[in-house]
Amino acid sequence: MQDKTAVLGNTPGVEEDERYIEKAYRTLSEDNRKKLEVYAAALRRTQLSHEGTD
């Protein structure tokens, strides 16, 4: 099975989306950046725990 990151990296528009997200991230306050990072980590753990159960 192909790595999801490799597939997304080759999808048109993903680079623009990544730049948009990075720009938005830089506008956040330090406190909100930390909250976003904690939320993203929890989301990744949830996604990983559900992989293979589809």
PyMOL commands that set and color helices and strands:
alter all, ss='L'
color gray80, all
select helices_A, chain A and resi 4-9+14-27+30-50
alter helices_A, ss='H'
color red, helices_A
deselect
rebuild
show_as cartoon
